Amino acid sequence: MSDQNNVISRRDDMITSSMAVGANNSAMQSKLYVKFVVNGLLHEAAYEGSCRYGDLQNLTYEAEEIQLKTAFSEFTKEMAAHTFHSAVDVLSPLTTHLYVQKGNPDIMLKDEQLGQLKNDAASTDVFVVVGGGIPQFTALRIAETYRKPVIIMQAAGWAIDAAAAIRAKGLDGWYVQNWEQLDQILRILYARKAIQQTRILSVTNFLTRPPRGVVSAITDFDKLKSQYGIKYENLNYQVFFKMMDQFVADEGFQKEADVITEILVKNAVRSNMTPEDVKKSVLFYLTAKKVMDQYDCNAFLIECFELCSSLNPWNRRFTPCLTNALLKDTGYPAACEHDTSALLTMMVEMYLSQKAIYMGNPDIDLLKNTITLHHSVASLKLMGLEKPDSPYAIRAFTSSGFGVTLRHDFDQDLGERVTAARFDPSGTKLLATSGKTFLSVGSGGNEGIGCAQNVTFRVDDARAFLRAQQNFGHHLAMVFGDYVEDFSLLGELMKFDLIVA
């Protein structure tokens, strides 16, 4: 194999791996640090009473201490056998216990028991309390002391007491019955953390006004920062494209574009574009990635109508479609037409699902109860960022032959469930389909120009969705799978309202 082929092969591997979760500075690289606490109750003396009974030899301090150690050992084995979300990092678990002195009506959780958590408290994102011995009180005290989310996991329903008490303090608390429910809450907490670690690169000359093509888009970036922790960096066209010209003049930058171009063309099932024109869109993609890295950003926005009017796409022979598609495949939310509402929706969907997102203009058929989304920004990782690339075709966005779009054949996904959603202009309400939607009609526009590609799915009540959508705007972000319940839980945590239609 030649040196050039070796370079291409290595780059091919690199591109494939970069499509997985955690590429570069993606917010999806975030880890959720979880600390398990196995609780118990130790009595100074053996006796029976109104809530204590059994063989006295099993009620001594020594016997209860052994029981706690056994419970801890059994739980750690169960924990080790459990498969956690890829972003969950489990810290070393430990035991705590409450203590009862003989004849003393108080039940104490001594300072040294809570103090055991101090060393890991700063890095811990969530504590999970399990075990016996009135764990709901231990859970409450942990929440009060360390001001971190606390989950109590018990099969017995009385443990929900902890969640109510913790929430009454204005803190985050949950009761779950089993590992499956725990995994869902951990996924919700991870999504919130990833959103808080998102920094948008906005490329526009008009930051504080809505784009001409999406007048419903969120424009208050400072509110996004204060409400959700999302940060941003804005560059106007002059600055961004001056940077692009500097990058393009670099020989190494050109070689990197050549390699990616060759791989894209080689792996496409078909293409109607010249490699030279494919490379023009790759140069824009690499510029976006490089500028994002320089400004420590991990989400991307650029306009469509305004960008087109600037003549940069015409003069440089690119459109942003390829960039938006590939960024999503590498774990970076990227929305068309500087649509911040779609971008925020995309963050929620991507971080919950670990999948790339398709977005488009919705056409609603009231008679057939269907929604059709039109845009040419299909990604290769719609089924999961850690899944293999889906087959794709390369089609030019323009009649002139420039502007790479990757076309995904949605007909291969017939019967798959999807969820479509959008935030309103205030960024405080999220509209979502019922979660029962599914691809039933298929797709079209795979060979057309412009935003020709489309996918159609059926909903329960298209008329009700259309009425609700009047308050939200036009682009919908679509994710494979049913995530409505996740949206609801995340909305409770992050204080946005969910409207399901």
C-alpha positions in Angstrom: 0.0 0.0 0.0 1.4 3.4 -0.9 2.1 6.2 1.6 -0.9 8.2 0.2 -3.2 5.2 0.7 -1.9 4.8 4.2 -2.8 8.4 4.9 -6.3 7.9 3.5 -6.8 4.7 5.5 -5.8 6.3 8.7 -7.9 9.4 8.0 -10.8 7.1 7.2 -10.5 5.5 10.6 -10.2 8.9 12.2 -13.3 10.2 10.6 -15.3 7.1 11.6 -14.2 7.3 15.2 -14.8 11.1 15.3 -18.5 10.4 14.5 -18.8 8.7 17.9 -19.8 10.3 21.2 -17.1 12.6 22.7 -15.4 14.0 19.6 -13.0 16.8 20.5 -14.8 19.3 22.8 -18.3 18.1 22.2 -20.6 18.7 25.2 -21.4 15.0 24.8 -18.0 14.4 26.1 -19.3 15.4 29.5 -19.3 12.8 32.2 -21.9 12.4 34.9 -20.2 11.4 38.2 -22.4 9.2 40.4 -21.8 8.3 44.0 -23.7 5.4 45.5 -24.3 5.3 49.3 -25.4 2.1 50.9 -27.3 3.0 54.1 -27.9 1.0 57.3 -29.2 1.4 60.9 -27.1 0.3 63.9 -28.6 -0.1 67.4 -26.5 0.0 70.5 -28.6 -2.8 72.0 -30.8 -5.7 71.0 -34.5 -5.3 71.7 -37.9 -5.4 70.0 -40.5 -2.7 69.7 -43.1 -0.9 67.6 -40.9 -1.0 64.4 -38.2 -3.5 65.3 -38.7 -7.2 65.6 -36.9 -10.5 65.1 -34.5 -12.9 66.7 -32.5 -10.9 69.3 -29.2 -12.4 68.2 -29.7 -10.7 64.8 -30.5 -7.4 66.5 -27.2 -6.8 68.2 -24.9 -4.0 67.1 -22.4 -6.5 65.9 -25.0 -8.5 64.0 -26.4 -5.3 62.3 -22.8 -4.2 61.4 -22.2 -7.5 59.7 -25.6 -7.2 57.9 -24.6 -3.7 56.6 -21.2 -5.0 55.4 -23.0 -7.9 53.6 -25.5 -5.6 52.0 -22.7 -3.4 50.8 -20.8 -6.3 49.3 -23.9 -7.6 47.6 -24.8 -4.2 46.2 -21.3 -3.5 44.8 -21.5 -6.8 42.9 -24.9 -5.9 41.5 -23.7 -2.4 40.6 -20.6 -3.8 38.9 -22.8 -6.1 36.8 -25.0 -3.2 35.7 -24.5 -1.5 32.3 -24.6 2.2 32.7 -25.0 5.0 30.1 -21.6 5.6 28.4 -21.4 9.0 30.0 -21.9 7.8 33.6 -18.8 7.5 35.7 -19.4 5.7 39.0 -17.3 6.8 41.9 -16.3 4.4 44.7 -19.4 3.6 46.8 -19.5 3.7 50.5 -21.7 2.9 53.5 -23.4 5.2 55.9 -25.5 4.3 59.0 -27.8 5.9 61.4 -27.3 5.1 65.1 -29.6 4.5 68.0 -28.5 4.6 71.6 -30.2 2.4 74.1 -33.1 4.3 75.6 -32.6 7.5 73.5 -35.6 8.3 71.3 -33.5 10.2 68.8 -32.2 8.5 65.7 -28.9 10.1 64.8 -26.9 10.5 61.6 -23.6 11.5 63.0 -21.5 14.1 61.4 -18.7 11.7 60.6 -21.1 9.6 58.5 -22.0 12.6 56.3 -18.4 13.7 56.4 -17.3 10.6 54.5 -18.9 12.1 51.3 -17.0 15.4 51.6 -13.9 14.3 49.6 -16.0 13.4 46.5 -18.7 15.9 47.0 -17.2 18.6 44.7 -16.9 16.2 41.8 -20.1 14.3 42.4 -23.0 15.2 40.2 -25.6 13.0 41.9 -25.8 10.8 45.0 -27.8 7.6 44.9 -28.9 6.2 48.2 -29.8 2.5 48.6 -30.1 0.0 51.4 -32.2 -0.1 54.6 -32.2 1.7 57.9 -34.4 4.7 57.1 -32.5 5.7 54.0 -35.0 8.5 53.2 -33.6 10.5 56.2 -30.0 9.9 55.0 -31.0 11.0 51.5 -32.5 14.2 52.8 -29.5 15.0 54.9 -27.1 14.4 52.0 -29.2 16.8 49.8 -29.3 19.5 52.5 -25.5 19.2 53.3 -24.0 19.0 49.8 -26.8 20.7 47.7 -26.5 18.1 45.0 -29.2 16.0 43.3 -30.0 12.9 45.3 -31.8 9.8 44.1 -33.2 7.1 46.5 -33.5 3.7 44.9 -35.8 1.3 46.7 -38.4 -1.3 45.6 -40.5 -0.3 48.6 -42.8 2.6 47.9 -42.3 4.4 51.2 -38.9 5.6 49.9 -40.7 8.2 47.8 -40.9 10.2 51.1 -37.3 11.3 50.4 -38.0 12.9 47.1 -40.9 14.9 48.5 -38.8 16.2 51.4 -35.9 17.0 49.2 -38.0 18.9 46.7 -39.7 20.8 49.5 -36.3 22.2 50.3 -36.0 23.5 46.7 -33.5 20.8 45.8 -33.4 18.0 43.2 -34.6 14.7 44.5 -36.1 11.5 43.0 -37.4 8.2 44.0 -36.9 5.2 41.7 -37.9 1.6 42.1 -35.2 -0.1 40.0 -32.2 0.2 37.8 -34.2 1.0 34.7 -35.8 4.0 36.3 -32.5 5.1 37.7 -30.9 4.9 34.3 -33.6 7.3 32.9 -33.0 9.9 35.7 -29.2 9.6 35.1 -29.8 10.2 31.4 -31.8 13.3 32.3 -29.1 14.7 34.6 -26.5 14.0 32.0 -28.5 15.9 29.3 -28.8 18.9 31.7 -25.1 18.9 32.3 -24.3 18.7 28.6 -26.7 21.6 27.9 -24.9 23.6 30.6 -21.6 22.9 29.0 -22.7 23.9 25.5 -21.2 27.0 23.9 -22.7 28.2 20.6 -20.6 29.6 17.7 -23.0 32.0 16.1 -22.0 33.4 12.7 -24.3 36.4 11.8 -24.2 40.1 11.4 -27.6 40.3 13.1 -27.4 38.5 16.5 -30.3 40.3 18.2 -32.9 40.0 15.5 -34.6 36.8 14.2 -33.4 35.4 10.9 -35.5 36.5 7.9 -36.5 32.9 7.2 -37.3 31.9 10.8 -38.9 34.8 12.5 -40.0 32.6 15.4 -36.4 31.8 16.4 -35.1 32.5 19.9 -33.1 35.8 19.8 -32.3 36.3 23.5 -29.0 34.6 23.9 -28.4 36.1 27.3 -31.7 34.5 28.5 -30.5 31.1 27.3 -27.4 31.6 29.3 -29.2 32.6 32.5 -31.9 30.0 32.2 -30.0 27.0 30.8 -26.3 27.8 31.2 -25.8 27.9 27.5 -22.9 30.3 26.4 -22.2 31.7 23.0 -19.7 33.5 20.9 -20.8 35.6 17.9 -18.7 36.4 14.8 -19.9 38.5 11.9 -19.3 37.4 8.3 -16.3 39.6 7.8 -14.4 38.1 10.7 -15.4 34.5 10.0 -14.6 34.5 6.3 -11.4 36.4 6.9 -10.4 33.5 9.1 -11.6 31.0 6.5 -9.3 32.7 3.9 -6.3 32.3 6.3 -7.1 28.7 6.8 -7.6 27.9 3.1 -4.2 29.5 2.3 -2.5 26.9 4.5 -1.1 23.8 2.7 -1.9 21.4 5.6 -5.5 22.6 5.7 -5.8 21.9 2.0 -4.4 18.4 2.4 -6.8 17.7 5.1 -9.7 18.8 2.9 -8.4 16.6 0.1 -8.4 13.5 2.3 -11.9 14.1 3.6 -13.1 14.9 0.1 -11.7 11.7 -1.3 -13.3 9.6 1.5 -16.7 11.3 1.1 -16.7 10.7 -2.6 -15.4 7.1 -2.3 -17.9 6.1 0.3 -21.0 7.6 -1.4 -23.3 5.2 -3.1 -23.7 7.8 -5.9 -22.8 11.4 -6.5 -23.6 14.1 -9.1 -20.8 16.4 -8.0 -17.2 16.9 -9.0 -14.6 16.3 -6.4 -13.5 19.9 -6.7 -16.9 21.1 -5.8 -17.2 18.6 -3.0 -14.0 20.0 -1.6 -15.4 23.5 -1.5 -18.0 22.4 1.0 -15.4 20.5 3.0 -13.3 23.6 3.3 -16.3 25.4 4.9 -16.8 22.4 7.2 -13.2 22.4 8.3 -13.3 26.2 8.8 -16.4 25.8 11.1 -14.6 23.1 13.1 -11.4 25.1 13.4 -13.2 28.3 14.4 -15.3 26.4 16.9 -12.1 24.9 18.4 -10.5 28.3 18.7 -13.4 29.8 20.5 -14.1 26.7 22.6 -17.5 26.2 21.1 -19.4 23.0 20.6 -22.6 24.0 18.8 -23.0 25.9 15.5 -25.4 28.4 13.9 -25.2 30.2 10.6 -27.9 31.8 8.5 -29.1 30.6 5.1 -31.0 33.6 3.5 -28.6 36.2 4.8 -25.6 34.1 4.1 -26.8 33.6 0.5 -27.3 37.3 0.1 -23.7 38.0 1.2 -22.6 36.1 -1.9 -20.1 34.0 0.1 -21.7 30.7 -0.9 -21.8 31.8 -4.6 -18.2 33.1 -4.6 -16.8 30.2 -2.6 -19.1 27.5 -4.1 -20.4 26.0 -0.9 -23.6 25.7 1.2 -23.7 25.0 4.9 -25.6 21.7 4.5 -22.7 19.3 4.7 -21.3 21.2 7.7 -24.5 21.0 9.6 -24.8 17.2 8.8 -21.3 16.3 9.7 -21.2 18.4 12.9 -24.2 16.6 14.2 -22.5 13.3 13.4 -19.5 14.3 15.6 -21.7 15.3 18.6 -22.1 19.0 17.8 -25.6 20.4 17.5 -25.9 22.5 14.3 -29.1 24.0 13.0 -30.0 25.5 9.6 -30.9 29.1 9.1 -29.5 30.3 12.4 -32.6 28.8 14.0 -31.8 28.9 17.7 -35.1 27.3 18.7 -34.3 24.3 16.5 -30.8 24.3 17.9 -32.0 24.2 21.5 -34.4 21.4 20.6 -31.6 19.6 18.9 -29.4 19.8 22.0 -32.2 18.2 24.1 -32.7 15.5 21.6 -29.1 14.7 20.9 -28.0 14.7 24.5 -30.8 12.4 25.5 -30.6 10.1 22.6 -26.9 10.1 21.6 -28.1 10.3 18.0 -27.8 12.8 15.2 -31.0 14.8 14.4 -32.8 15.6 11.2 -34.6 19.0 11.0 -36.9 20.4 8.3 -39.8 22.6 7.3 -43.1 20.9 8.2 -46.0 20.2 5.9 -49.0 18.9 7.7 -51.6 16.8 5.9 -54.8 17.0 8.0 -56.6 14.3 6.1 -53.8 11.7 6.3 -52.6 12.7 9.8 -49.0 13.0 8.5 -46.2 15.5 8.9 -43.5 15.8 6.2 -40.2 17.5 6.9 -38.3 19.0 4.0 -34.5 19.8 4.3 -31.3 18.4 2.8 -29.3 18.0 6.0 -29.6 14.3 6.7 -26.7 13.0 8.8 -25.0 9.6 8.8 -25.6 8.8 12.5 -29.3 9.1 12.8 -29.5 5.8 14.6 -26.8 6.6 17.0 -23.4 8.3 17.2 -21.7 5.1 18.0 -23.5 3.2 15.2 -22.0 2.6 11.7 -22.5 5.3 9.1 -25.7 4.9 7.1 -25.4 4.7 3.3 -25.6 8.1 1.6 -25.7 9.8 -1.7 -24.0 13.1 -2.6 -26.2 15.6 -4.3 -25.5 19.2 -5.2 -27.8 21.7 -3.5 -27.7 24.1 -6.5 -28.3 23.8 -10.2 -24.8 25.1 -10.7 -23.4 22.0 -9.1 -22.1 23.2 -5.8 -23.2 22.8 -2.2 -22.8 19.2 -0.9 -25.9 17.5 0.6 -25.8 14.0 2.0 -29.0 12.2 1.1 -30.3 9.5 3.4 -32.8 7.0 2.2 -35.5 7.2 4.8 -37.4 4.4 3.2 -35.0 2.0 4.8 -36.4 3.2 8.2 -40.1 2.4 7.6 -41.8 1.5 10.9 -39.3 3.2 13.1 -40.7 5.5 15.8 -39.7 9.2 15.8 -40.3 12.2 18.0 -40.5 15.7 16.5 -40.3 18.8 18.6 -39.6 22.6 18.7 -39.0 25.3 21.3 -41.1 28.4 21.2 -39.6 31.9 20.6 -39.2 32.5 24.4 -37.3 29.2 24.8 -39.5 28.3 27.8 -41.9 25.9 26.1 -41.2 22.7 24.1 -43.8 21.3 21.6 -43.5 17.6 21.0 -45.3 14.9 19.1 -47.1 12.3 21.1 -44.3 9.8 21.0 -46.5 7.4 19.1 -45.5 8.8 15.7 -43.8 6.4 13.2 -42.5 6.5 9.7 -45.3 5.2 7.6 -45.2 6.9 4.3 -41.4 7.0 3.6 -39.4 9.7 1.9 -38.7 11.6 -1.3 -36.6 14.3 -2.9 -33.4 12.2 -2.8 -32.5 13.3 -6.3 -33.7 16.9 -6.2 -31.9 20.2 -5.6 -32.4 22.6 -2.7 -34.2 21.5 0.5 -35.7 18.7 -1.5 -35.2 15.7 0.7 -38.1 14.8 2.9 -39.4 12.3 5.3 -43.1 11.6 6.3 -44.4 10.2 9.5 -47.9 9.6 10.9 -49.3 11.3 14.0 -52.3 10.7 16.1 -54.0 14.0 15.5 -52.4 16.3 12.9 -55.1 19.0 13.4 -54.3 19.2 17.2 -50.6 19.4 16.4 -51.1 22.2 13.8 -53.1 24.2 16.4 -50.4 23.8 19.0 -47.7 24.7 16.5 -49.1 28.2 15.9 -47.2 29.2 19.1 -43.9 27.6 18.2 -42.9 28.2 14.6 -42.0 26.1 11.6 -38.7 24.0 11.8 -39.1 20.7 13.6 -36.2 18.7 14.9 -36.8 14.9 14.6 -35.1 12.1 16.5 -35.5 8.4 16.0 -37.2 6.9 19.1 -39.8 8.0 21.7 -38.4 10.7 24.0 -41.5 12.5 25.2 -41.3 11.1 28.7 -37.6 12.2 28.8 -38.6 15.6 27.6 -41.1 15.8 30.5 -38.6 14.9 33.1 -36.0 17.2 31.7 -38.5 20.0 31.6 -39.3 19.5 35.3 -35.5 19.7 36.0 -34.7 22.7 33.7 -37.9 24.6 34.1 -39.4 24.5 30.7 -43.0 23.5 29.9 -43.8 20.6 27.7 -46.7 20.7 25.3 -47.6 17.3 23.8 -49.9 17.2 20.8 
